[in-house]
Amino acid sequence: MKCVNVLEKSILECMYVAKISNKKLDDVMQERHIISKEYALGIDKLIRNSLVSDDGNTMTELGRDSIRVVLAGGVFDIIHPGHIHTLNAARSLGDILVVVVATDNTAVKMKKRRPLHNQEQRRELVNSLSMVDVALVGKEGDIFKTVDAVRPQVIALGYDQAHQEKFIVEGCKGINLDATVARLQSPVPEISSSSIEKEYGTSIHGI
């Protein structure tokens, strides 16, 4: 991993976020309060150090390796303290936190009911959380399609998520990705979406 200063890393992070979220780089820079003069200073050094292409538009492989991306996922239909703690813990493991939100069909398979909010509403909700850099709607059928698009160095699993570490590691090998799997713990394991639904299901679902 190439050593970069705070400004250079911020620019690389912006380039990554712009690419993964299909946003304009200028918009991401504005959201992160990086002004044009700072960008000009940082990008020049990044080009000289071969972290960004000569045209200044894309990260090189060396540049991509200079930022640490963490991937987390879930349904996120009812945001609760357990989610907040888990996502904060995931964010602490790297520079960028990408959260994959389950599609509506996947949510039904996991929860045995339709979610209260559709997949785009849930993505927007998660994307509004301060510790989240990018929220994406996942792809159905093969979770490693999304993993391959994100190319994280760390995959963070919640304490109650069904995916097993070995399954994730083997799947990453299949897409030629060397990623660390981290199982996160919750300080409030008694609080979960399922427990909330069980106690308040009638008022939440109107049934």
Secondary structure by P-SEA (a helix, b strand, c coil): cccccaaaaaaaaaaaaaaaacccaaaaaaaacccaaaaaaaaaaaaaacccccccccccccccccbbbbbbbcccccccaaaaaaaaaaaaaccbbbbbbbcaaaaaaaccccccccaaaaaaaaaacccccbbbbbbcccaaaaaaaacccbbbbcccccccaaaaaaaaaaaccbbbbbbbbbccccccaaaaaaacccccccc
